[in-house]
Amino acid sequence: MKNRIIFWGAAGLVFAGLVAAGGLFYFHTFSPDRDRFPVRGIDVSHHQGKIDWRRVAADDVGFAIIKATEGGDHVDDAFTANLNEARAAGLAVGAYHFFTFCRPGADQARNFISIVPRDQPLLPPVVDVEFGGNCPRRPSPEQLQAELSAFLDPVEAAFGKTAIVYVTDEAARIYAEQIAGRPHWRRSLALRPSHDNWIYWQYHDKGQVDGIVGDVDLNVLQGGPEKLAELFAATPSDSIPAETPRSP
């Protein structure tokens, strides 16, 4: 009896190990159906270090969303280089702002507008609303509505495009009404988002791309190359002279 218990216990551990290994393999190799979602992109910040954008573009990457600003005064020190080099490599490029709960939305809008150039085509501006890495204080839905509007209204007016809201599942549940009415960028690792009201789907946060040392977030677009071209197309605001960027 004792030997049988040991045998089944060992077998159970082996099975659990195989399941865990299978799950890890699935996660690391997961990629959405490329026939359905043919356009792949990445999002980056200074955390990715020096990027070889020509190698990135050659590795089946069509667009890049690049961190520009955070809060009321922080500027990502790799933004300008990443934006210019990714554009030169032929990628459709866009900028995102990490929205902090600690600063008024109007201050954050001024920060973003002063840094992101408007004299060349860009993908729609993105505002990142999530709890990870944010202030511990969580605003009420009403408070978030007021501050997010104070950010989005001037940003959308400046860039001439409806902004996209990056949102995690937790933030989406709490602030569902406040982020309604704008396209979403959904984070759902290795599982397709449960709803189709998204433009970008971030499906991996430990992806590997040629030209980047270490992990990078991987995304797909809801639509094909024509949709990407539509999002990237020039707008009347592209003729507006850009404000002189502040030094990081």
N, C-alpha and C positions, 0 to 999 in steps of 0.2 A: 504493500500500500504506500509506504514511504517513497519507494522508488518511482511509483506511478505519479505521485504528487510532484516529485522533483521533475520527472519527464514533462508533465503537462505545464508545470511552471516555466520550465526552460522553453518549451514550445511557444507558450504565450509571449514570452519576452522576445523570441525570434520574430514572431508574427507582428508584434507591436513595432519592433525595429524596422521590419520591412514596410509596414504601413507608413511610419514616419519618414523613411528614406524615399518611399514613393511620393509622399506629399511634398517633400523638399524638392525632389526632381521635377515634379509637376510645376511647382511655383517658379523655379529658376528657369524652366524652359517654356513657360506659358507664353503664348502669343495669340492674340485674337485672329479669327479667320481673315486671312489677307484678301480673299476674294470679296468679302463683305466690307472690310475696312482696309483698303489698299494703301492709305497714306499714313505713314508713321512719323512721329515727331518726338522731341525731347524737351524737357525744361531744365534749365541750368542756372547756377549762380556762381559766386566766387568759390564755393565749396568744391567745384569740379576742377579747380586749378587751371593751368594753361591747356587750352583745347586746340587740337589740330582740326579746324573746321572743314578743310578739304577732304580729309579722311572721313570725317563724320558724314559729309554729304554723299560720299561714295558708298557708305554703308547703309543704304536704304533708309535714309532720313530725309524727309521733305520739309519739315518746319521745326523751328526752335522758338520757344517762349523763354525769354531771358529776364531774370530778376533785375529790376531797375532800382526800386526804392522800398523803404519800409518806414512806417510811422511818419512823423512830421519832418525829419531831417536826415535820416540815414540813407546813404546812397551805396549800392553795391559797387565795390571798387573794380569789378571786372565787367561791368555792364557795357561801357562804351566799346571796349575791345571786342567783347563777345558779339555785340550787335553788328559792328562794322565787318568783322571777319566772317561771321555767319552769312551776312548778306552777300559779301564778295564771293563766298563759296557757292552761292546760288540757292540758298535756303530762303523760304518765306519766314520772316522774322516778326516777332512781337515782343511786347514788354509787359511785365506784371509787377504789381505792387502788393506787398504784404500789409494787410490792414490790421493795425494794432488797436486794441480797445482802450489804450491809454492816452490817445491824442485825438483832438477834434478832427472830424472828417475833412473840414475845409483846409486845415493845415496840411493834411496828407495829400490832398488834391494838388495844392500848390507845389509840394515837393515833387510829385510825379510829373506834373506838367513842365516844371522847370528843367527836368533832367532828360526826358524822352523827346528826341527830335521829331519834328512834324514836317520836314521838308522832303521826306521820301515815304513810299508806301510802307504800311505796317499792318500786321494782323490786328484785330480789335484789341483794345486795352483790356487787361485782366486784373481783377482785384481778388486777392486770396483771403478768404474768410475761413479761419479755422482756429481751434483752441490750442493745438500743439505749438509751443514756442511763443505763445501770446501772453498778455497780461493775465494774472490770476482772476481779476475781476471780470465776470461775464455780464455784459449789458443785458437789460431786458429787451424783448423784441421791439418795444417802442423806442427805446434808446438807440438800438442798432439801426432801426429804420431811419431815424433822424440823422445820425452820423454817416451812415452809408449813402444816403441821398446827398448829403453835403459833399461827399467825395465824388460820387458818380455824376452828378449833374454837370459840374464844371469840366470833368475829364471827358465826358461824352461830347460836350460842346466843343472842346478844344480839338478833339481828334475826329469828330464827325462820324463816329461809329458807336453803335450800342456795345457797351462793355460786356464782357463775359465774366461770370462769377465762379471762381474756383471754390469748391465747397466739399468738405468731408461729410460722410453720412451723419455723424453726430451733429454737426452744425446745421446740416440740411433739415434734420428733424426739428431742432429747436427754433430755427429761423425760417421755416418754410415759406411763410407769407412774405417775409421781408426780401427774400431772394427770388420770389415769383416774378414773372414778366420779363426776365432776362435769360439769355442762354447760359447754360451751366457747363462747367468743366468738372466732371465727377471723378473722384478717387475711389476706385474699387479694385483692389489687388487680386488678380487672377480670377475674378468673377465679373461677368458682364453686369453693368448697372441695371437695376431692376426697372428703371424707366428709360424712355428714349428721348427725354427732353434735355439732351446734352449735345455739345459741339465737340468737346474733347473728352476722351476717357483715359485717365492715367491708370494703367493696368499693372505697372511694375515700378518698384522703387529701388530695385537692386539690379537694374539692367546693365548690360555691357554693350558698348558701342565703340567701334574702332575710332581712334583719335582722342578718346577720353580715358584717363587712367582712373580706375575705380568705378564705383556704382553711379548710375544715372537714372533718373525717372524716364520711363517710356510711356508714350501716349499714342492713341490713334484718333483720327478725325472721323466724325460722323458724315460720311460722304467721300467722294473721290477727288481727283485732281481739279475738277471743275469747281467744286465747293471751296477748295483751298484757294484757287485763283480768285473766286468771288470775295472771300474774306480778305484777301491781300490787296484787292484792287484799290487803285487810287481813289480818293474822295476829294470834294472841294477843299477840305481843310488841309490837304497836302500842299496847297499853294500858299498857305499862311506861313510867313517867316517864323522859324522856330525861335523861342527865347534862347538867349545865351545860356548854355548849360553851366551850372555851378560846378566848381571843382569838387570831386569826391572828398 
